[in-house]
Amino acid sequence: MEGIEPGILVLLALAGLAAGFVDAVVGGGGLIQLPALLLGLPGASPVQLLATNKLGSICGTTVSSITYFRRVRPDLRTALPLAVAAFVGSLGGASVAFLFSKEMFNPILLAVLLLVGGYTLARPTMGQLQRLRFGRVGKRHLAVAVVIGLLVGSYDGALGPGTGSFFVFALVSALGYGFLEASAKAKIANLATNLAALVVFVPAGAVLWEVGLVMGACNIVGGYLGARVAVARGSRFVRLFFVLVVSAFVLVIGWETLQQLSS
């Protein structure tokens, strides 16, 4: 690609900052970064956009993961198997990402987000308190965590937007975690999925390094601020933020889907 205009780079940097904050609180920063990359870099291929988004995301996710770990102390007996399964799933998803376009996933993603948002709204106490299912580290508990890691990780490698939100929702609804604890575990798993995707994308030469590093630096700032705010405010704030972010994603993706159908 040719040199990027400074104005475009500034806008992408701001998108990276906002994405880092949102991703640290409840996940889904890719739904800010990817549309920004798509608009700012119309000449880039879908795989270049996905790969560059991953580079920016892993910077912020690393910082927010460390912040959550230091302040929340998530149970690694669940978090590590979840992350390993997510890494494996993301490797597989990234390997087939070259075959798919973003438009193929929009209707599916919209349906999933509507289900996630509706379920969360229908159960106002969900995630406020931690009521673990299957025991904290029992075999069934770990088996469900591994399935979550494989499924969400595969999605993240292939496309990615909303991955953190899906991790949070799955951990809250399927395993009974509170939103804050779920966000801490989701960050560790999301770090693993981003790393796995880059293992595939970097050797393929798909990363636009200038853009990715600028967005990554801003993602770090946003991730640090978002994680601190989430930890300070607790599960009630994270749940509210979750509902707002999912609602915004539904509007954005719903609009894109309508445009696809009408074109």
Secondary structure, DSSP 4 states (H G I P E B T S, - for coil): -PPPPHHHHHHHHHHHHHHHHHHHHTS-THHHHHHHHHHH-TTS-HHHHHHHHHHHHHHHHHHHHHHHHHHH---HHHHHHHHHHHHHHHHHHHHHGGG--HHHHHHHHHHHHHHHHHHHHH-TTTTTS---SS-SS-HHHHHHHHHHHHHHHHHHHHT-TTHHHHHHHHHHHHH---HHHHHHHHHHHHHHHHHHHHHHHTTTT---HHHHHHHHHHHHHHHHHHHHHHHHH-HHHHHHHHHHHHHHHHHHHHHHHHHHHH-
